[in-house]
């Protein structure tokens, strides 16, 4: 019965590998560690942590492991040591022992017998692998070896029988190791039992079945009995050796005792008999190997046992001789010789006495000889009978072998006939199907279904793959060749029919007048062609699989044949759109107020606009702002003709995209190139007589993942619509020559279509729109560059006042024109980015021209030029801010805020400059007082030579109220000469001047009260005098 602990340890930690060279568990021992006080003396009631010490060996290396058991019954290693790390082993008492492994470990066991067996195994393994043993304290090495020998003998003699030796010999733990009694194991009983087990029922002799008696010291006897005792002692060892020899002789005879497998009883069981024979042979070889291993182990155990017994006998011989009161001279050789002589004489006398004592012995010997002779005769006859039977058995076996061969041959021939029938059935096509492929018409849906079913049968046969090289049979090759010829003929027939059908439909479509175009261009679909060709879409799968070359040629022929029809459709739509732009062509762009031009190139009517007064901008602006308050705002907006032309172009671009989309979707459905198309002709759908859902052809589909198919489809579309772009581009250029600002609206329309088809399979449509967009953007960039050049070339100087510059008058109208042109411009679109970039370039150019004038007047101009530059800045910045502040365009916010800041700064500079003419001396005096206050106290100011009370009275006397009234009238006239009532700027400037005069009056009064409190003087004029002229 196997040990469950050992089994669990082996399965968890020491599972051998396939080669058998894995780590092998030699022995294990259950121990307890971390003991409480007094636990070691309680045996099985020990309270501590249970652990398992495992001794293993792998090749020439030993390991000691400390393992612990988990809740699920498996084991894990908590610590390991090499065998050479074991320095000392000490037994403390029956249950407790220690080991020194780097440090001292103390363990306790439940069974002392298991402890000694484990230590013996450790010592033996150290001796064999390391040629040394650890230091042993309170341990007898010889006793440990005897325990190990008895264990090995027990394992070898009785591997499977309960009659074998006990795991360990009996010994007294408390006695001295050198005087312990040793019980000789019943070797003969074990061997006879083994013989009975493996010898196939061979009986054991009585002498071999009787156990030997254990040797023990006897009481003192006379010297004459001494040889008998010695003979008995030596008989024990001899008996062990003799038993081993008999076991060896038995082991060597076991293979011959195993009976050979019986001959098969019938021919049908021959294969099973051969398998059984091979299995029995493998079992026999396995048993022989096990027996040889057992024999080798037994020899080693017997040799070690004899050695130990001899040592034990020699060690106790003095005691035996003392017990027998034997006295000798101490010469052992003489004693041994004398004892052997007496033993031989005694045995000879005993045998002779037995034989002479009975007269029937001779008669028994004679009868035994006669019986042996008869047995020899019987053996001779039996040998002859066995030879005859063997000869007859060979003949019978030969006959059975031939019968089996004939039966196998018959079965194989029947199977071959059945296999050939199956092959012929799998590659045979009914004659009716072949005739359908050759002669049936392809006009109606029913005819197409019948022909496609026959083609399906043909394709299945051609795709059939025969196993085991059957497709190399001559008959099969001939039939396949015939069907390939039939397939080629059918493909050629269908291809010619489809080519003729396509050409007929194209001629019919061209000969039929297209429906007349209405007010807006409209693409008329080819429904006649679609309904006529869709029933044949199944044949496209046939060509795609069976004839790829014909499939490609058919597609190319389709594109080339129908290309003229689509050229006519596109030309008719373009011709329907052209009149809208022809109406605009007769207009002159010279007087367009939304375009930048120099003053010299403007007409008199356009220049008259500069003298008109611009009303305030309407506050209720829309999402892009409103310019309705501008006198010529209506001229910047699109009129009815321009809107009609823009809508016609939008309709044309949209219809072109839909026309191309529908044709590509139909072509993908007809030639089975869409993502949802069947993969093979066998998976085709039913034949349909017309396109049921034609609106589905206008839907955008997912992008084709197969790069080759997508490229092939793009090439077909290039051939089919090669005239699309060359027909649309001249119309677009014709429209831009009329009014380049329309390029913004065109870019918006084209970009919307680009975004619509961007992620679909319509690569041709997207490329067409992308090409148009690039042309429009290039044209728009050239237009903006021309406008910037005109602004930069305009000559402006500050020697005379020019009012609002033409660029600043034009820019709001320019913005209104572009924003009106693009009604659906998205904030993140490329069109919006292009327009914003144009705004930035023009604004930069305008501001740069104005800044250049101000810089030149500051550097080399006189006061008049500087004043004119300030007036120009105020007028233009005021106009720019009020004209664009309600536009609500993000790109203009920064420039509008900057214009407001520049306007306010320049206006303040202008006001301070103009009020110095009526109040110059007075302002300069009080400016000096403020400067003096920065370094002096108010009391010190009145004593300053230039700012004393006398100087104050002199300055104040220069500005009586009457003089102030006169100066204010002159100031107003001067400001009125600088500014007109246009945009209400005169009133704004005059109001700013009055506020500055009030601020200066208050400032002067405060300085007088602060610095001249005792002077008793004040300004002679009041604020009312300053505001006497209300404008």
C-alpha positions, 0 to 999 in steps of 0.5 A, a space after each residue: 500500500 503506497 504512502 499518501 504523504 510520499 505520493 503527494 510530495 512527489 506529485 507536488 515537488 519531485 515529479 520526474 521528467 520524461 527522461 527519468 533524470 529528474 530529482 528523486 525523493 529518497 525518504 521523508 520525515 514528519 517533524 515539528 518545530 517551534 515546540 512549546 516547553 515539554 512538547 517533545 516528551 509527549 510523543 504524538 501529542 506534540 504541539 508545534 508547527 508540522 513540517 516535512 523533511 525530504 531527502 532527494 538525489 539528482 545524479 551526484 547531488 543530494 538536497 535536503 528540503 523543509 516543506 509545509 503542507 497547505 490546506 488543499 493537500 499540496 506541499 511547498 518548499 520553505 527552505 532547502 540545503 545542499 547535502 554538504 551543508 549538514 555539519 552535525 547531527 545530534 540525538 537529544 532523546 527518543 523524539 528530539 534531534 538537532 541538525 547543524 545547517 549553517 545554524 542549529 535546527 531542532 526538531 521533534 518526531 512522533 515515532 523514534 523509529 522513523 527518525 533513525 531510519 531518516 538519519 541512517 539514509 542521510 549518513 549513507 547518502 553523505 558517505 556515497 556522494 561526499 565520501 564523508 559523514 557529518 559529525 554524529 553526537 549520541 549516534 552509533 554509525 554502525 547501528 544506523 547502517 544495520 537499520 538501513 541494510 534491513 530496510 533495503 533487504 525488506 524492500 528487495 525481498 518483498 516489494 509487493 507481498 505482506 510477508 516481507 520484512 518490517 520497515 526497520 529491525 527491532 532494537 533497543 534505543 536505550 541500550 548501548 549501540 555495540 551490544 544491541 541484539 540483531 534479529 536475522 530476517 527470514 530471508 528464505 521465507 521471503 525468497 520462497 514467497 517471491 518464487 511462488 509469486 513469479 515462478 508460475 506455481 513452482 513449489 518451494 522445498 521444505 528447507 527453503 520454506 522454513 524460517 531461520 532461527 534468530 541467533 542469540 547468546 546461549 548459556 554456557 555448555 560443554 566444549 564438545 557442543 561448541 562446533 555445533 553452535 559455531 556451525 549454527 552461527 555460520 549456517 545463518 549467513 550461509 543460509 542467507 547467501 544460499 537463499 540469494 543464490 537460489 533467488 538469482 538462479 530463479 531470476 535467470 530462469 524466469 524469462 524461460 518460464 514465461 509462456 509464449 503467446 498462443 496462436 490466433 484462433 481465426 484470420 479476422 483476429 490476426 491483427 489483434 493477436 499480433 498486437 497482443 503478442 507485442 504487448 506481451 513481449 513488452 510486458 515480458 521485457 519490462 518484468 525481466 528488467 524489474 527482476 534484474 534490478 531486484 536481483 542487483 539490489 538483493 546482491 548488494 543488500 546480501 553482501 552488505 548484510 554478510 559483511 555486517 553479520 561477519 563483523 557482528 560475529 567477530 565482535 561477539 566471539 570473545 563473549 561466546 568463548 567466555 560463555 563456553 569457558 573456552 581456553 585457548 592459546 589465542 591462535 585463531 587460525 588453529 582454532 578455526 582449523 580444529 573446529 572445521 575438522 570436527 564439523 566435517 567429521 561429524 557431518 560425514 558420520 551422520 550421513 553414513 549412519 543414516 544410510 547404513 541404518 535403513 536397508 531399503 535405501 538401495 532398493 529405493 535408489 534402483 527404482 529411482 534410476 528406473 523411473 528416470 530411464 522411463 522419463 527419458 523415453 517419455 521425453 523422447 516421444 513427446 519431443 517427436 509429437 511436438 515436432 509433428 504438431 509444430 509442422 502441422 501448425 506451420 502449414 495451417 498458419 500458411 493456409 490461413 495467411 493465404 485466405 486472409 490475403 484473398 479476403 483483403 484483395 476482395 475487399 480492396 477491389 470492392 472499395 476501389 470500384 466504389 471509390 471510382 464510382 464516387 469519383 465519376 459521380 463527383 466529376 460528371 455533369 449531365 448532358 442537359 447542363 452542357 447543352 444549356 451552356 452552349 445553346 440556351 438564350 440569355 434574353 429573359 430572367 428565366 433563361 439567365 437563371 437556367 444558364 447560371 444553374 448549369 454554370 454553377 454545376 460546371 464550376 463545382 466540378 472544376 473546383 472539386 479537389 480529389 485526394 490521394 492523387 486521384 486527380 492524376 488519373 487519366 480518365 479524370 484528366 480527360 474529363 477535366 480537360 473536356 469541362 475546361 474547354 466547355 467553360 472557355 466556350 461558355 465564357 467566350 459566348 457570354 462575353 460576346 453577348 455582354 459586349 454586344 448588349 453594352 454597345 447596343 444600349 450605348 447606341 440607343 442612349 445616344 440616339 435618344 434625345 435627352 430630356 430638356 434641361 429646366 431652369 437649373 441644370 439636372 443630371 438624368 440617370 441612365 435607368 434604361 441601361 441599369 435595368 437592362 444590365 442588372 440581370 447579368 450581374 451574376 455572370 460578372 462573378 463567373 468572369 471574376 473567378 474563371 476568366 479574370 482577363 475577360 473580366 478586366 476587358 469587359 469592364 474597360 469596354 463598358 467604360 469606353 462605350 458609355 463615356 460619350 453618353 456621360 460626356 453629353 450629359 455633362 455638356 448639357 448641364 454646363 450649357 444650361 448653367 452658362 447663360 446665368 454667367 453670360 448675363 453678368 458678363 455684360 456688366 462693367 466692374 470699373 465702378 464696383 465699390 467693393 474692389 480696391 482701385 486708385 482714385 485716378 482710376 475711379 469714375 466721377 460717380 465713384 469719386 462723388 461717393 467721397 463727398 457724401 455723408 455716411 449714415 450710421 451703421 445699423 445696429 441690428 446686424 446678423 450673424 456676420 454683421 450687416 452693412 445695410 447702413 452703407 450708402 452703396 451697401 446694396 452694390 456690395 450685396 448679390 443681386 438677383 442675377 448674381 444669386 441665380 448664377 451662384 445657385 446654378 453653379 451650386 446645382 451643377 456641382 452637386 448634380 455632377 457629384 450625384 451623377 458620378 456617384 450613381 454610375 460608380 455604385 451601379 458599376 460596383 453592383 453590376 461588376 460585383 466589386 462592392 464590400 457586400 458583394 458575394 465572394 464567389 459565383 456559387 454564393 450569387 444572389 437571385 436574378 433580378 429583372 430591374 433595379 428595385 431601389 434606385 435611390 440606394 444608388 445615390 448613397 455614399 458607401 464605405 471605402 474599399 479596403 482592397 487597394 487593388 480593387 480601389 485603384 482599378 475602380 478609379 481607373 475605370 471612373 477616369 475613363 468613364 468621366 474623362 471629360 468631366 473636369 475639362 468641361 466644367 473648368 472653362 465654365 468656372 474660369 468664364 464666371 471668374 472673369 466676370 467677378 473674381 469675388 465669386 470664387 469664395 462662393 464657389 470654393 464654399 460649394 466645392 469644399 462642402 462636396 469634398 467634405 461630403 465624399 471624403 471618407 466614402 469609396 468615391 475617390 474619383 468624385 473627391 479628386 474632381 472636387 479637390 482639383 476644382 478647389 485648388 484652381 479656385 483657391 489659386 485664383 482667389 490668392 491671385 485676386 487678393 495679391 492684386 488688391 494688395 498691390 493696388 493698395 500699396 501703389 496708391 500714393 498718399 501724402 500729408 501735405 493736404 487733407 484727403 479725408 477717408 482714404 479709398 482703401 478704408 472706404 472700400 474694405 467694409 464693402 469688400 468684406 460684405 461682398 465676400 461674406 455675401 458670396 459664401 453663405 454657408 462658410 464653416 468656421 474651420 473650413 479651408 475657404 474661411 481660412 483663405 478668406 481670413 488670410 486675405 483680410 489679414 493681408 489687406 488690413 496689414 497693407 492698409 494700416 501700413 500705408 497709414 502708419 507710413 504717412 504718420 511716420 513721415 510727418 513726424 520725422 520731417 513734416 511741419 506742424 501742419 503736416 503732423 496735424 493733417 496726419 492726425 486728422 487722417 488717422 482720426 477719420 480713417 480709424 473712426 470710419 473703420 471702427 464704425 463700419 466693421 464693429 457690427 460685423 462680428 467676424 472673429 478675424 476682424 475683432 483684433 483690428 477693430 479694437 486696434 482701430 478704436 484704440 488708435 482713433 481715441 489716442 490720435 483724437 486726444 492728441 489732436 484736441 490737445 494740439 488745437 486748444 493750444 491756439 486759444 489757451 496756449 500761454 495759459 496752459 503752458 504756465 500751469 503745466 510749468 506749475 505742475 512740473 514745479 510741484 514735483 520738486 517743491 511745496 505749494 508755498 514755494 511755487 508762489 515765490 518762484 521767479 517765473 511763477 510768482 503772483 505777479 506772473 500769474 496775474 499777468 497771464 490771467 489778464 491775457 484771457 478776458 471772457 470776450 477774448 475767450 468767446 472770440 477764440 472759441 468761435 475761431 476754434 470751431 471754424 478751424 475744426 469745422 474746416 478739418 472735419 465735415 458732418 460725414 459720419 457725425 465726426 465733427 460733433 464728436 471732435 467738438 464734444 471732445 474739445 469741450 470736455 478737454 477745455 472743462 478739464 483744463 479749466 478745473 485743473 487751473 482753478 485747483 492749482 490756483 487754490 493750492 499754490 496761490 491761496 492768498 493772491 485773491 485771483 481767479 480765472 477771468 473766464 468761466 466754463 460757460 464762456 468756454 461752452 459759449 459756442 455750442 456748434 
